[in-house]
Amino acid sequence: MRYQFDEIIDRKNTGCLKYDAAKFRGVPEDDLSLWVADMDFRTAQPIIDRLTAAADTGIYGYSMAMDGYYRAAADWMEKQYGWRPDRSWFVLTPGVCFALAMMVRAFTAPGEKVLIHQPVYYPFSNVIRENGRIIETSALEIRDGHYTVNFEDFERKVSDPAVRMFILCNPHNPGGRAWSGEEIRRMADLCLRENVLFVSDEIHADFVWNGRHNSLFLLPEKYRANSVVCTAPSKTFNLAGLQLSNIFIPNPELRRKFRAAKSATGYDEPNYFGLAACEAAYTEGGDWLSQVKAYIRDNILFMRDYFQENLPMLRMMMPEATYLVWVDMSALGFSPEELNDFILHRAKLWLDDGAIFGKEGAQFERFNAACPRSVLKKALDQLASAIKTIS
């Protein structure tokens, strides 16, 4: 089946966060929305068919994952990433952010520290702070146009006895960095040495543009005693609203503690439609994924060329992974507050303001390239026109 990603689907007035939240968040309702990380594309037809069949039963009671579900997810991890989870490792949650919050509660105590890189996906900070733990930051550095780890600083921070957990965004959001196996091993060695739990959020793993994603679980087995990998079909197949994630915890004691923390929230049975969609995605969604990746990759190249030809004063960080594009706008000379106002009210764009990813991102804006190319061009044209008014 050939999919059409140029189709513009009107998502307004559907309860869609990307479009319908503007009036509740002080954003002009006519701004063009390229912020939150979901796609403006219909998902794979086999997923739609499976969901339609599930809806047609007319009964939406308590649900559980069956053998086919576990087999489909394990097969996907093995085929895509090169490692296969044991069924006992699975813990199903209603999202990776939920899982991270539960890990903070399960594996750290109030007043202890959780280490993260910054800039980084802002819910990392939220789940640490809002659970009464302390954020410890090891800032990323830009070298040769990409983020890198300052290992001297990372070693110093992870050696602090108050640091009990490290969360890696792998691949990196917002910078689109696909971490190398050597970088992951060096971080894992330091975490193992200091008995710091290594949590790898690998939700964007299917959007690595060159080569295969370097999963934490590609490292030798000794590292698995002290590590967790978080995955979900949500980013890959545009299923975030179905709220289902697969968290892999090889260490049985860590798994027991995590399940206890999850149980304390009252959450138990996974979403009926999420189970159906995930199994269909991992068994029948490969063709759609290949096509959508090709389309998004061309979108990213289109953005690169557009910036070079029309907005050379702005520096786009070419992503090695993800469908998110991180753009340095410091050349415009605005303060962070002025930049946000300029984007919202003069460029008429709703983007993710870089400051929310940490102070290191204060002069950046994050674009979501998973949209029809005509929408992407319109957004860039609006930005270019707005910049002309201040030149």
C-alpha positions, -999 to +999 in steps of 0.1 A: +000+000+000+012+035-009+006+061+018-001+098+011+016+120+036+009+152+018-027+151+028-037+178+052-059+165+079-079+190+100-073+180+136-090+210+151-120+205+174-111+169+180-096+174+215-062+174+199-035+189+222-014+201+192-042+223+179-070+227+204-049+236+235-039+270+221-067+290+236-061+275+270-024+282+269-024+319+258-013+310+222-030+328+193-054+303+178-044+311+143-007+303+149+006+274+128+014+245+152+047+226+149+053+220+186+043+188+205+059+156+191+031+138+173+027+134+136+001+150+113-002+117+094-027+089+096-011+058+111-007+025+092-038+009+078-033-024+096-034-005+129-066+013+119-081-021+108-071-037+141-086-008+161-118-009+141-122-046+148-115-040+185-142-013+185-167-035+167-168-059+196-188-032+215-173-044+248-144-024+263-138-041+296-107-048+316-078-060+293-045-078+295-016-085+272-017-119+256+010-141+242+008-125+208+014-091+222+046-101+241+059-120+210+052-090+187+070-066+210+100-089+215+103-096+178+103-059+171+131-052+196+152-080+182+147-070+146+150-033+150+176-030+177+195-063+180+184-075+214+155-096+226+137-090+259+127-119+281+089-118+288+096-114+325+113-080+318+081-064+306+062-038+327+034-021+308+026+015+317+004+043+303+034+062+289+071+067+294+067+099+314+045+080+338+071+053+340+099+078+347+079+094+375+074+059+391+111+052+388+119+084+406+096+073+434+107+037+434+145+041+432+153+074+449+143+091+482+131+126+488+161+150+487+183+126+466+194+136+431+186+124+396+212+132+369+201+144+335+218+161+305+205+195+295+190+207+273+167+177+273+131+167+270+115+189+297+093+163+314+125+147+328+129+178+350+092+178+359+091+142+371+122+148+392+112+181+407+075+173+413+084+142+432+106+160+457+140+150+442+168+173+432+178+178+395+215+174+389+226+186+355+255+177+333+252+202+304+258+189+269+283+207+247+281+216+210+310+203+189+310+201+151+273+210+151+261+183+174+257+177+211+284+157+230+288+146+266+313+164+287+326+133+304+348+150+329+317+169+342+295+138+339+320+117+360+321+144+386+283+146+388+276+109+388+302+103+415+282+125+440+268+100+466+234+119+465+230+109+428+210+077+426+197+076+391+206+089+356+181+093+328+194+094+292+173+106+263+184+081+237+181+093+209+183+128+222+154+152+222+155+181+213+190+179+196+184+148+175+217+132+186+220+094+180+245+085+208+273+062+198+278+028+214+311+041+229+294+071+245+267+049+260+293+024+273+313+052+289+282+065+307+272+029+317+306+022+331+305+052+353+269+044+365+279+008+372+310+019+391+289+044+413+259+021+416+237+047+399+207+033+381+209+040+343+175+046+327+175+049+289+144+065+273+145+050+238+111+062+226+126+078+194+147+048+186+129+040+153+139+074+138+177+070+136+186+082+101+218+064+095+225+029+108+209+012+137+199+027+170+225+021+198+203+007+226+216+005+262+208-032+261+233-038+233+260-036+260+272-068+277+249-085+301+266-072+332+252-038+326+216-050+327+216-055+365+217-017+368+197-005+339+162+001+325+151+007+289+119+026+281+101+020+248+067+027+232+051+025+198+037+060+203+063+081+185+070+055+158+034+049+148+016+081+160-002+063+189+005+086+218-032+090+226-036+053+232-012+055+262+008+023+262+045+018+268+068-012+273+093-008+301+121-034+302+137-042+336+159-073+336+168-071+373+140-088+393+145-067+424+143-035+405+113-048+387+096-057+420+102-022+434+090-005+402+058-027+400+051-018+437+054+019+429+031+015+399+006-004+419+005+023+445-009+047+418-039+024+413-030+018+377-032-019+367-048-030+334-034-015+302-055+003+276-076-021+255-070-002+223-034+005+231-027-033+233-044-039+199-026-010+183+008-019+196+006-056+185-006-045+150+021-019+147+049-043+156+036-071+134+022-052+104+035-016+105+069-020+090+059-009+055+042+023+067+072+031+089+096+028+059+075+051+039+069+077+066+106+078+075+115+085+039+090+114+038+102+129+071+138+125+060+130+145+029+113+171+051+144+175+072+166+179+041+141+205+028+145+224+061+183+222+059+182+236+024+157+263+032+177+276+061+209+276+041+193+295+012+168+318+030+178+321+066+216+316+068+219+335+100+200+307+119+218+275+127+199+243+123+213+213+142+211+185+116+193+156+135+209+122+134+177+109+148+141+119+156+117+140+136+124+171+157+146+199+145+166+222+169+174+256+156+197+282+172+181+317+168+207+336+189+217+356+158+184+375+160+196+392+191+165+387+212+163+378+249+146+344+255+114+362+263+116+384+232+123+354+210+093+335+223+071+366+217+085+370+182+078+334+173+043+334+186+031+369+176+051+379+146+061+347+129+027+333+140+042+299+148+036+277+178+069+259+184+085+245+215+104+273+231+140+262+238+141+276+273+118+248+286+145+222+278+169+239+303+187+272+303+212+258+277+183+259+252+172+294+258+181+308+223+167+277+204+133+267+191+122+231+184+103+224+151+083+192+145+090+181+109+064+153+109+038+172+089+029+176+052+056+195+033+033+223+023+027+230+060+064+229+068+071+253+039+043+277+051+059+277+085+093+285+072+080+312+049+062+328+078+094+328+098+114+343+070+089+370+064+088+379+101+127+381+102+127+404+072+107+430+093+135+432+118+164+432+093 
